[in-house]
Amino acid sequence: MKKLSLTSVLLVFIFLFSACKKDAVDYSAYNAAHGTHIGDGSGGTDGGTTTAVYYFKGTLGGKTLNWIVDADESKGWSSGSGSNRSSDMGVNTGSLTAIIDATQGQNPNIGVEFRTMQYNFDADKPAYLKSFVTNGTWAFDNNDSFTAGTKTITIQYTDASGNQYSSDGVQTTSANVVSADVLAPELGRNDGLKIKVTFSCTLYALDGTSPSLQLTNGEAVMRLEDLL
């Protein structure tokens, strides 16, 4: 398990929650019943076809998903980022996660976590992020730990009822970063990267008892903000 110092607690963003959002209303009952969330526009339901900058699509547990982030993120799906890191003597160690989630209720959601980042507090962080998240094949992490000097990906998924899953564990495939393009800062958001990732993997239930889910033909274009 990850062991974070007391200082790091103040730096950890809540698992799989998008940045800069108001406190969420609990829509879990609605989501569980409908398998999606309230919202019209291209992102209002699974299976939308409108072209969008950010999206996630794939087949999960036999169900085809197509989550499209509308230009108006109050509709359907939104994009965000999270950070999980610790600091020791001016050296930061941790990860960044790109997220797409339901705008209302924030479930279901999916996150792509990049680890293990390690950099000095006074480093050129945009340059470091660009050098760390590079195109090519990435191994899936298999032990839920931060290991300096390694580059791995973890897929994190939360279903409409709030049940959490992770790719941490045995995998027979790898992920692929197709592109990682530098983004300029936007109002209310940090600069960062626009990433395209493809993956297929087994998602293991974090409760330790529920059955795992198979995710195939996963493809996501996401915003990974510089939260270093």
C-alpha positions as CSV (number, residue, x, y, z in Angstrom):
1,M,0.0,0.0,0.0
2,K,1.1,3.6,-0.5
3,K,2.5,5.2,2.6
4,L,2.1,8.9,2.7
5,S,3.6,11.3,5.3
6,L,1.3,13.5,7.4
7,T,2.3,16.4,5.2
8,S,1.0,14.7,2.1
9,V,-2.5,14.4,3.5
10,L,-3.0,18.1,2.8
11,L,-1.9,17.5,-0.8
12,V,-4.0,14.5,-1.7
13,F,-7.0,15.2,-3.9
14,I,-10.0,13.0,-3.3
15,F,-9.9,9.8,-5.3
16,L,-11.4,10.2,-8.7
17,F,-13.0,13.6,-8.1
18,S,-12.7,16.3,-10.7
19,A,-11.0,19.6,-9.9
20,C,-12.8,22.9,-9.1
21,K,-16.3,21.5,-8.6
22,K,-19.0,22.4,-6.0
23,D,-19.9,19.8,-3.4
24,A,-21.7,17.0,-5.2
25,V,-25.4,16.2,-4.7
26,D,-26.0,12.5,-4.1
27,Y,-27.5,11.1,-7.3
28,S,-26.5,7.5,-6.6
29,A,-30.1,6.2,-6.5
30,Y,-30.9,7.8,-9.8
31,N,-27.6,6.6,-11.3
32,A,-28.1,3.1,-10.1
33,A,-31.5,2.9,-11.6
34,H,-30.7,4.5,-14.9
35,G,-27.1,3.5,-15.4
36,T,-26.2,7.1,-16.3
37,H,-27.1,10.5,-15.0
38,I,-29.3,13.6,-15.5
39,G,-28.4,15.8,-18.4
40,D,-29.3,16.6,-22.0
41,G,-27.0,17.4,-24.8
42,S,-24.4,15.1,-26.4
43,G,-23.1,13.8,-23.0
44,G,-26.5,13.1,-21.5
45,T,-26.5,9.3,-22.1
46,D,-24.2,6.5,-23.0
47,G,-23.9,6.0,-26.7
48,G,-23.7,9.6,-27.9
49,T,-22.1,10.2,-31.3
50,T,-21.2,13.9,-31.3
51,T,-17.5,14.7,-31.9
52,A,-15.9,16.1,-28.8
53,V,-12.5,17.1,-27.5
54,Y,-12.6,14.8,-24.5
55,Y,-14.3,11.4,-24.3
56,F,-14.1,7.8,-23.1
57,K,-15.3,4.8,-25.0
58,G,-15.0,1.1,-24.6
59,T,-16.8,-2.1,-23.6
60,L,-17.1,-2.7,-19.9
61,G,-18.7,-5.9,-18.5
62,G,-20.2,-6.5,-22.0
63,K,-21.8,-3.0,-22.1
64,T,-20.7,-0.4,-24.7
65,L,-19.9,3.0,-23.2
66,N,-19.4,6.3,-25.0
67,W,-19.0,9.2,-22.6
68,I,-18.7,12.5,-24.4
69,V,-17.7,15.7,-22.6
70,D,-19.9,18.4,-23.9
71,A,-18.5,21.9,-24.4
72,D,-20.9,22.9,-21.7
73,E,-19.7,20.6,-18.9
74,S,-22.9,21.1,-16.9
75,K,-24.4,18.7,-19.4
76,G,-23.6,15.0,-19.0
77,W,-19.9,14.4,-18.6
78,S,-17.0,16.6,-17.4
79,S,-13.2,16.4,-17.4
80,G,-10.9,16.9,-14.5
81,S,-7.7,15.9,-12.8
82,G,-6.4,14.7,-9.4
83,S,-3.1,14.5,-7.6
84,N,-1.8,12.0,-5.0
85,R,1.7,12.9,-3.7
86,S,3.9,13.1,-0.6
87,S,6.7,15.5,0.1
88,D,10.0,14.7,2.0
89,M,12.8,17.2,2.4
90,G,11.7,19.1,-0.7
91,V,11.3,16.0,-2.9
92,N,7.8,15.2,-4.1
93,T,6.7,11.7,-5.0
94,G,3.4,10.6,-6.4
95,S,1.0,10.6,-9.3
96,L,-1.5,12.5,-11.5
97,T,-4.8,11.2,-12.7
98,A,-6.9,12.4,-15.7
99,I,-10.6,11.9,-15.1
100,I,-13.9,11.8,-16.9
101,D,-17.0,11.7,-14.7
102,A,-20.7,12.3,-14.6
103,T,-21.3,16.0,-14.0
104,Q,-24.1,15.4,-11.5
105,G,-23.2,13.0,-8.8
106,Q,-19.7,12.4,-10.2
107,N,-20.5,8.6,-10.7
108,P,-19.8,6.8,-12.9
109,N,-16.3,7.9,-13.6
110,I,-13.0,6.7,-15.0
111,G,-9.5,7.8,-14.2
112,V,-6.1,7.1,-15.8
113,E,-3.3,7.5,-13.2
114,F,0.3,8.1,-14.2
115,R,3.0,7.1,-11.7
116,T,5.6,7.3,-10.2
117,M,6.6,11.0,-10.5
118,Q,9.4,12.3,-8.4
119,Y,10.8,15.8,-8.6
120,N,12.3,18.6,-6.5
121,F,9.9,21.2,-5.1
122,D,11.6,24.0,-7.2
123,A,11.8,22.0,-10.4
124,D,10.3,23.2,-13.8
125,K,7.1,21.3,-13.3
126,P,5.6,21.8,-16.8
127,A,8.8,20.6,-18.4
128,Y,8.9,17.6,-16.0
129,L,5.3,16.6,-16.7
130,K,6.0,16.8,-20.5
131,S,9.1,14.6,-20.1
132,F,7.3,12.1,-17.9
133,V,4.1,11.5,-19.8
134,T,5.4,10.4,-23.2
135,N,4.0,8.4,-26.1
136,G,4.4,4.7,-26.2
137,T,3.6,1.5,-24.3
138,W,3.1,1.7,-20.5
139,A,2.9,-1.2,-18.2
140,F,0.0,-1.5,-15.8
141,D,0.9,-1.0,-12.1
142,N,0.5,-4.2,-10.2
143,N,1.1,-3.5,-6.5
144,D,-0.6,-0.1,-5.7
145,S,2.7,1.4,-4.7
146,F,4.9,4.4,-5.6
147,T,8.2,3.2,-6.9
148,A,10.6,5.9,-7.9
149,G,12.2,5.3,-11.3
150,T,9.2,3.4,-12.7
151,K,6.5,4.5,-15.2
152,T,3.2,2.7,-14.9
153,I,-0.5,3.3,-15.5
154,T,-3.5,2.5,-13.3
155,I,-7.1,2.5,-14.6
156,Q,-9.6,3.5,-11.9
157,Y,-13.3,3.1,-12.3
158,T,-16.3,3.9,-10.1
159,D,-19.8,2.6,-11.2
160,A,-23.1,4.4,-10.9
161,S,-23.6,3.0,-7.4
162,G,-20.2,4.2,-6.1
163,N,-18.5,0.8,-6.2
164,Q,-14.8,1.3,-6.9
165,Y,-12.5,-0.8,-9.2
166,S,-8.8,-0.6,-10.1
167,S,-6.5,-2.3,-12.7
168,D,-3.9,-2.8,-9.9
169,G,-3.3,-6.5,-10.1
170,V,-2.4,-9.2,-12.6
171,Q,-2.8,-8.0,-16.2
172,T,-1.9,-9.7,-19.5
173,T,-1.8,-6.5,-21.6
174,S,-0.4,-3.0,-21.5
175,A,-1.7,0.5,-22.1
176,N,-0.6,2.8,-24.9
177,V,-0.2,6.6,-24.8
178,V,-1.0,7.6,-28.4
179,S,-0.4,11.3,-27.9
180,A,0.4,13.9,-25.2
181,D,0.0,17.4,-26.4
182,V,0.8,20.5,-24.3
183,L,-2.2,22.6,-23.3
184,A,-2.2,26.3,-22.4
185,P,-3.8,27.4,-19.1
186,E,-7.5,28.2,-19.2
187,L,-9.6,30.3,-16.9
188,G,-9.9,28.3,-13.6
189,R,-7.6,25.5,-14.8
190,N,-3.9,24.9,-14.8
191,D,-1.9,24.1,-17.9
192,G,-1.2,20.5,-18.6
193,L,-1.5,17.8,-21.3
194,K,-4.2,16.6,-23.7
195,I,-3.6,12.9,-23.7
196,K,-5.0,10.1,-25.8
197,V,-4.7,6.6,-24.2
198,T,-5.9,3.1,-25.3
199,F,-6.1,0.1,-23.0
200,S,-7.8,-3.2,-22.2
201,C,-7.6,-4.6,-18.7
202,T,-9.2,-6.4,-15.8
203,L,-10.7,-4.1,-13.2
204,Y,-10.6,-5.5,-9.7
205,A,-13.2,-4.5,-7.1
206,L,-11.7,-2.6,-4.2
207,D,-14.1,-4.2,-1.7
208,G,-12.2,-7.5,-2.2
209,T,-15.4,-9.6,-2.7
210,S,-17.3,-8.3,-5.8
211,P,-16.4,-9.9,-9.1
212,S,-13.9,-8.3,-11.4
213,L,-14.9,-6.5,-14.7
214,Q,-13.4,-6.8,-18.1
215,L,-12.7,-3.6,-19.9
216,T,-11.9,-4.0,-23.6
217,N,-11.1,-1.6,-26.5
218,G,-10.8,1.3,-24.1
219,E,-10.0,4.7,-25.7
220,A,-9.9,8.0,-23.9
221,V,-8.9,11.6,-24.7
222,M,-8.5,13.4,-21.4
223,R,-7.1,16.6,-19.8
224,L,-4.2,15.9,-17.4
225,E,-3.7,19.2,-15.5
226,D,-0.4,20.2,-14.1
227,L,-1.2,19.7,-10.3
228,L,2.5,19.0,-9.4
